[in-house]
Amino acid sequence: TENERLHPVWQTACMTGLRRSELAGLQWGDIDLEAGVLSVRRARTQVDGKPVVKGPKTAASRRTVDLDERTVSVLKRWKVAQLEERLFAGTAWEAGEWCFTDEIGAPLRPDTLTRMFQASAEAAGLPPTDVNGLRHAHATALLRAGVHPKIVQERLGHSSISVTMDIYSSVLPGMQREAIDRLAQMMES
């Protein structure tokens, strides 16, 4: 999706594991591009078709997530592009400091994110998925890379490690084989 306008949303989703409501709730003040971190402070959801801003899903969902260099770079370029859109829109620009917006500054709704991502995935020839699929892919990739489940829990904002393990236990059987093979190699050395 690198050539798509909303590539920064998909990049951020892939590399942070944020929920779609958390992505929709991000404001520029939540992101420290110099330090390479973002803070999840709110979620944007819909109630009876109307946007509602509220706190994150759980207390554990209020968290700080480290960003990789590429995502920081993508977000820096996005911030500049968004400022250009703001200048072009002039007085039509909707007030606010939302990170992910349409061309006139209106924050993107979670259902809009889902629709747009599904269209992007289909255009790329990927199997049907949604923004939540990026969250699951993020967690699965971290676990397969050997990242401790506690770190994965913290990045995802799960209330406990047992929630993370219950959801992602299917990833662990192959990891168990890798772990015992590594232990055997270590013991032979």
ROZAMI-913000 format. One record per residue: residue in one letter; x negated, y, z negated of N, C-alpha, C in turn; residue number from 0. Coordinates in steps of 0.2 Angstrom, whole numbers, plus 5000, padded with zeros to 4 digits. Layout:
% ROZAMI-913000
R,aa,nu,nv,nw,cau,cav,caw,cu,cv,cw,i
R,A,X,Y,Z,X,Y,Z,X,Y,Z,NUM .
...
% end
This chain:
% ROZAMI-913000
R,aa,nu,nv,nw,cau,cav,caw,cu,cv,cw,i
R,T,4996,4994,5000,5000,5000,5000,4996,5006,5000,0 .
R,E,4989,5006,5001,4985,5012,5001,4987,5018,5005,1 .
R,N,4991,5016,5010,4993,5022,5015,5000,5024,5013,2 .
R,E,5003,5022,5008,5010,5024,5006,5009,5029,5001,3 .
R,R,5014,5034,5001,5014,5039,4996,5014,5037,4989,4 .
R,L,5018,5031,4988,5018,5029,4981,5013,5024,4979,5 .
R,H,5008,5023,4983,5002,5019,4981,5000,5020,4974,6 .
R,P,4999,5026,4971,4997,5027,4964,5001,5024,4959,7 .
R,V,5008,5023,4960,5012,5020,4956,5010,5012,4956,8 .
R,W,5010,5009,4962,5008,5002,4962,5002,5001,4959,9 .
R,Q,4997,5005,4961,4990,5004,4958,4990,5004,4950,10 .
R,T,4994,5009,4947,4994,5010,4940,4998,5004,4937,11 .
R,A,5003,5001,4940,5007,4996,4938,5002,4989,4938,12 .
R,C,4999,4988,4943,4995,4982,4944,4989,4982,4939,13 .
R,M,4986,4988,4937,4980,4988,4933,4982,4990,4926,14 .
R,T,4988,4991,4924,4990,4992,4917,4995,4988,4914,15 .
R,G,4999,4985,4918,5004,4980,4916,5010,4984,4913,16 .
R,L,5011,4991,4914,5016,4994,4911,5023,4992,4914,17 .
R,R,5028,4993,4910,5035,4991,4912,5037,4997,4917,18 .
R,R,5042,4995,4921,5044,5001,4926,5047,5007,4922,19 .
R,S,5050,5006,4916,5053,5011,4913,5047,5016,4910,20 .
R,E,5041,5012,4908,5036,5016,4906,5032,5020,4911,21 .
R,L,5032,5017,4917,5029,5020,4923,5033,5027,4924,22 .
R,A,5040,5026,4924,5044,5031,4926,5044,5037,4920,23 .
R,G,5042,5035,4914,5042,5039,4909,5035,5043,4908,24 .
R,L,5030,5041,4912,5023,5044,4911,5023,5051,4913,25 .
R,Q,5020,5055,4909,5019,5062,4911,5011,5064,4911,26 .
R,W,5009,5069,4915,5002,5070,4915,4999,5071,4909,27 .
R,G,5002,5074,4904,4999,5074,4897,4998,5068,4894,28 .
R,D,5001,5062,4896,4999,5056,4893,4993,5052,4896,29 .
R,I,4990,5056,4901,4984,5053,4905,4978,5057,4904,30 .
R,D,4973,5054,4901,4966,5057,4901,4962,5054,4906,31 .
R,L,4962,5058,4912,4958,5055,4917,4950,5055,4916,32 .
R,E,4948,5060,4912,4941,5060,4910,4939,5054,4906,33 .
R,A,4943,5052,4901,4942,5047,4896,4944,5040,4899,34 .
R,G,4948,5040,4904,4950,5034,4908,4955,5030,4903,35 .
R,V,4960,5034,4900,4965,5031,4896,4972,5034,4898,36 .
R,L,4977,5030,4897,4984,5033,4897,4987,5031,4890,37 .
R,S,4992,5035,4888,4996,5033,4882,5003,5032,4884,38 .
R,V,5006,5027,4882,5013,5025,4883,5017,5029,4877,39 .
R,R,5021,5034,4878,5024,5038,4873,5032,5038,4874,40 .
R,R,5034,5036,4880,5041,5036,4881,5043,5032,4887,41 .
R,A,5049,5030,4888,5052,5026,4893,5058,5030,4896,42 .
R,R,5058,5030,4903,5064,5033,4906,5068,5027,4909,43 .
R,T,5074,5027,4906,5079,5022,4908,5085,5025,4911,44 .
R,Q,5090,5021,4912,5097,5023,4914,5102,5020,4910,45 .
R,V,5107,5025,4908,5113,5022,4904,5119,5025,4908,46 .
R,D,5123,5021,4910,5129,5023,4914,5127,5027,4920,47 .
R,G,5121,5025,4923,5119,5028,4929,5115,5035,4928,48 .
R,K,5115,5037,4922,5111,5043,4921,5105,5042,4918,49 .
R,P,5099,5046,4920,5093,5045,4917,5093,5047,4909,50 .
R,V,5089,5043,4905,5089,5044,4898,5081,5043,4897,51 .
R,V,5078,5048,4893,5071,5047,4891,5072,5045,4883,52 .
R,K,5068,5040,4882,5068,5038,4875,5061,5035,4873,53 .
R,G,5060,5033,4867,5054,5030,4865,5053,5023,4868,54 .
R,P,5047,5021,4868,5045,5014,4871,5050,5009,4868,55 .
R,K,5050,5003,4871,5054,4998,4869,5054,4995,4862,56 .
R,T,5047,4995,4860,5046,4993,4853,5040,4997,4850,57 .
R,A,5039,4997,4844,5034,5000,4840,5027,4999,4844,58 .
R,A,5026,4992,4845,5020,4990,4849,5019,4993,4856,59 .
R,S,5025,4994,4859,5025,4997,4865,5022,5004,4866,60 .
R,R,5022,5007,4860,5018,5014,4860,5011,5012,4859,61 .
R,R,5007,5013,4865,5000,5011,4865,4996,5015,4869,62 .
R,T,4990,5014,4869,4985,5017,4873,4982,5011,4878,63 .
R,V,4981,5013,4884,4979,5008,4889,4973,5010,4893,64 .
R,D,4968,5007,4892,4962,5009,4896,4963,5008,4904,65 .
R,L,4960,5013,4908,4961,5012,4915,4954,5011,4918,66 .
R,D,4954,5007,4924,4948,5006,4927,4946,5012,4932,67 .
R,E,4940,5012,4934,4938,5018,4938,4942,5019,4944,68 .
R,R,4944,5014,4948,4947,5015,4954,4954,5018,4952,69 .
R,T,4958,5015,4947,4964,5018,4946,4963,5026,4944,70 .
R,V,4958,5027,4940,4957,5034,4938,4956,5038,4945,71 .
R,S,4952,5036,4949,4951,5039,4956,4958,5040,4959,72 .
R,V,4962,5035,4960,4968,5035,4963,4973,5041,4960,73 .
R,L,4973,5041,4953,4977,5045,4950,4974,5053,4951,74 .
R,K,4968,5054,4951,4965,5060,4952,4967,5063,4959,75 .
R,R,4967,5059,4964,4969,5061,4971,4977,5062,4971,76 .
R,W,4980,5058,4967,4988,5059,4967,4989,5065,4964,77 .
R,K,4986,5067,4958,4987,5073,4955,4986,5079,4960,78 .
R,V,4981,5079,4964,4980,5084,4969,4985,5084,4974,79 .
R,A,4987,5078,4977,4993,5078,4982,4999,5080,4979,80 .
R,Q,5001,5079,4973,5007,5081,4969,5007,5089,4969,81 .
R,L,5001,5092,4967,5001,5099,4967,5002,5102,4973,82 .
R,E,4999,5099,4979,5001,5101,4986,5008,5101,4987,83 .
R,E,5011,5095,4985,5019,5095,4986,5022,5100,4982,84 .
R,R,5020,5102,4976,5023,5107,4972,5023,5114,4976,85 .
R,L,5017,5115,4978,5016,5122,4982,5021,5122,4988,86 .
R,F,5021,5116,4992,5025,5116,4998,5032,5117,4996,87 .
R,A,5035,5114,4990,5042,5114,4988,5044,5121,4986,88 .
R,G,5039,5124,4983,5041,5131,4980,5046,5131,4975,89 .
R,T,5051,5135,4975,5056,5135,4970,5060,5129,4970,90 .
R,A,5060,5125,4975,5064,5119,4975,5061,5113,4970,91 .
R,W,5055,5114,4968,5051,5109,4964,5055,5109,4957,92 .
R,E,5056,5103,4955,5060,5102,4949,5055,5102,4943,93 .
R,A,5057,5106,4938,5052,5108,4932,5051,5101,4929,94 .
R,G,5045,5101,4926,5043,5095,4922,5036,5093,4924,95 .
R,E,5033,5089,4920,5026,5086,4921,5026,5079,4922,96 .
R,W,5031,5076,4926,5031,5069,4927,5025,5067,4932,97 .
R,C,5023,5061,4930,5017,5059,4934,5020,5056,4941,98 .
R,F,5025,5052,4941,5027,5049,4947,5034,5052,4949,99 .
R,T,5034,5056,4954,5040,5060,4957,5041,5059,4964,100 .
R,D,5047,5062,4966,5048,5062,4973,5045,5068,4976,101 .
R,E,5046,5070,4982,5043,5076,4985,5044,5082,4982,102 .
R,I,5050,5083,4978,5051,5089,4975,5051,5089,4968,103 .
R,G,5047,5084,4965,5046,5084,4958,5051,5081,4954,104 .
R,A,5056,5078,4956,5061,5074,4952,5057,5068,4950,105 .
R,P,5058,5066,4944,5055,5060,4941,5058,5054,4945,106 .
R,L,5054,5049,4946,5057,5043,4950,5061,5039,4944,107 .
R,R,5067,5036,4946,5071,5032,4942,5068,5025,4942,108 .
R,P,5069,5021,4937,5066,5014,4937,5069,5010,4943,109 .
R,D,5076,5011,4944,5079,5007,4949,5076,5009,4956,110 .
R,T,5074,5016,4957,5071,5018,4963,5064,5015,4964,111 .
R,L,5060,5014,4958,5054,5011,4959,5055,5004,4961,112 .
R,T,5060,5000,4958,5061,4993,4960,5063,4993,4968,113 .
R,R,5067,4997,4970,5069,4997,4977,5063,4998,4982,114 .
R,M,5059,5003,4980,5054,5005,4984,5048,5000,4984,115 .
R,F,5047,4997,4978,5042,4992,4978,5044,4986,4982,116 .
R,Q,5050,4984,4981,5053,4978,4985,5052,4979,4993,117 .
R,A,5053,4985,4995,5053,4987,5002,5045,4986,5004,118 .
R,S,5041,4989,5000,5034,4988,5001,5031,4981,5001,119 .
R,A,5033,4977,4997,5031,4970,4997,5034,4967,5003,120 .
R,E,5040,4968,5005,5043,4965,5011,5039,4967,5017,121 .
R,A,5038,4973,5017,5034,4976,5023,5027,4973,5024,122 .
R,A,5024,4971,5018,5017,4968,5018,5018,4960,5019,123 .
R,G,5024,4958,5019,5025,4951,5021,5024,4946,5014,124 .
R,L,5025,4950,5008,5024,4946,5002,5031,4943,5000,125 .
R,P,5031,4938,4996,5037,4935,4994,5041,4940,4990,126 .
R,P,5047,4939,4989,5052,4944,4985,5049,4944,4978,127 .
R,T,5048,4950,4976,5046,4952,4969,5048,4959,4967,128 .
R,D,5047,4961,4961,5049,4967,4959,5043,4970,4955,129 .
R,V,5044,4976,4952,5039,4980,4949,5037,4975,4943,130 .
R,N,5041,4972,4940,5040,4968,4934,5035,4962,4936,131 .
R,G,5035,4960,4942,5031,4955,4945,5024,4957,4944,132 .
R,L,5022,4964,4945,5016,4967,4944,5013,4966,4937,133 .
R,R,5018,4967,4932,5016,4966,4925,5014,4959,4924,134 .
R,H,5018,4954,4926,5016,4947,4925,5010,4946,4929,135 .
R,A,5009,4948,4935,5002,4947,4938,4996,4950,4934,136 .
R,H,4997,4956,4931,4992,4959,4927,4990,4954,4921,137 .
R,A,4995,4952,4918,4994,4948,4912,4991,4941,4914,138 .
R,T,4994,4938,4919,4991,4932,4921,4984,4932,4924,139 .
R,A,4982,4937,4927,4975,4938,4930,4971,4939,4924,140 .
R,L,4973,4943,4919,4968,4944,4913,4967,4938,4909,141 .
R,L,4972,4934,4908,4972,4927,4905,4967,4923,4909,142 .
R,R,4968,4922,4915,4964,4918,4919,4957,4920,4919,143 .
R,A,4956,4927,4918,4949,4929,4918,4946,4928,4911,144 .
R,G,4949,4925,4907,4946,4923,4900,4947,4929,4895,145 .
R,V,4951,4934,4897,4952,4939,4892,4956,4936,4886,146 .
R,H,4954,4938,4880,4958,4936,4874,4965,4938,4874,147 .
R,P,4970,4933,4872,4977,4934,4872,4979,4940,4868,148 .
R,K,4975,4942,4863,4977,4948,4859,4976,4954,4863,149 .
R,I,4971,4954,4867,4970,4960,4871,4975,4961,4876,150 .
R,V,4977,4955,4879,4983,4955,4884,4989,4958,4880,151 .
R,Q,4991,4955,4874,4996,4957,4870,4996,4965,4869,152 .
R,E,4991,4968,4867,4990,4975,4866,4991,4979,4873,153 .
R,R,4988,4977,4878,4989,4980,4884,4997,4980,4887,154 .
R,L,5000,4975,4886,5007,4974,4888,5012,4977,4883,155 .
R,G,5010,4978,4877,5014,4981,4872,5019,4976,4869,156 .
R,H,5017,4970,4869,5021,4965,4865,5021,4966,4858,157 .
R,S,5026,4964,4855,5027,4965,4847,5022,4960,4843,158 .
R,S,5021,4955,4846,5016,4950,4843,5013,4946,4848,159 .
R,I,5008,4942,4846,5004,4938,4851,5008,4932,4853,160 .
R,S,5013,4930,4848,5017,4924,4850,5021,4926,4856,161 .
R,V,5024,4932,4856,5028,4934,4862,5024,4933,4869,162 .
R,T,5018,4935,4869,5013,4935,4874,5012,4927,4876,163 .
R,M,5010,4923,4871,5009,4916,4872,5015,4913,4874,164 .
R,D,5021,4914,4872,5027,4911,4874,5028,4912,4881,165 .
R,I,5027,4918,4884,5029,4920,4891,5023,4917,4895,166 .
R,Y,5017,4917,4893,5011,4916,4898,5008,4909,4896,167 .
R,S,5012,4905,4892,5009,4898,4890,5007,4894,4897,168 .
R,S,5011,4895,4902,5010,4891,4908,5003,4892,4911,169 .
R,V,5000,4898,4909,4993,4900,4912,4988,4896,4908,170 .
R,L,4989,4894,4902,4984,4891,4898,4982,4884,4899,171 .
R,P,4986,4879,4902,4983,4873,4903,4976,4873,4907,172 .
R,G,4976,4876,4913,4970,4877,4917,4964,4880,4913,173 .
R,M,4966,4885,4909,4961,4888,4905,4958,4884,4900,174 .
R,Q,4962,4879,4897,4960,4874,4892,4954,4870,4895,175 .
R,R,4955,4868,4901,4950,4864,4905,4944,4867,4906,176 .
R,E,4944,4874,4908,4939,4878,4909,4935,4879,4902,177 .
R,A,4939,4880,4897,4936,4881,4890,4932,4875,4888,178 .
R,I,4934,4869,4889,4931,4863,4886,4925,4862,4891,179 .
R,D,4926,4863,4897,4920,4862,4902,4914,4867,4900,180 .
R,R,4916,4873,4898,4911,4878,4896,4908,4875,4889,181 .
R,L,4912,4873,4885,4909,4871,4878,4904,4865,4879,182 .
R,A,4906,4860,4884,4902,4854,4885,4895,4857,4888,183 .
R,Q,4895,4862,4893,4889,4864,4896,4885,4867,4890,184 .
R,M,4888,4871,4886,4884,4874,4881,4881,4869,4876,185 .
R,M,4885,4864,4874,4882,4859,4870,4876,4855,4873,186 .
R,E,4876,4854,4880,4871,4850,4883,4865,4854,4884,187 .
R,S,4865,4861,4883,4859,4865,4884,4855,4865,4878,188 .
% end
